[in-house]
Amino acid sequence: MPSYAVQWAAIQWAKERGCTEYDLWGVPDAEPDELEANFTQRRDGLWGVYRFKRGFGGQLKRTVGATDRVYNRRVKKLYEWRRTRQ
């Protein structure tokens, strides 16, 4: 899978530059036991993403999550309006 090669190259690049952590971002919002019990059967939502990320090892860390910083409210409103019209 090319995705694995790309992520692995990015991890190696970051490590060479002194990084000690590499964040692959989100997984399904479930407890670790549920993630492990269901990742091979579930195909909806972020379960495929979790299966992919799980292959790298590492550990699950919960954070507040991502947010958007809006620099131009008009452009954001236009973007939101356009997204609802598709």
Residue pairs with C-beta under 8 A, 6 or more apart in sequence:
1 52
3 52
4 52
4 55
7 24
7 56
8 56
10 22
11 22
11 56
14 22
15 22
22 58
24 53
24 56
24 58
25 66
26 46
26 49
27 35
27 46
27 49
27 50
27 53
27 60
28 35
28 42
28 45
28 46
28 47
28 49
28 50
30 38
32 60
35 50
35 60
38 47
39 47
39 50
39 51
39 54
40 51
70 76
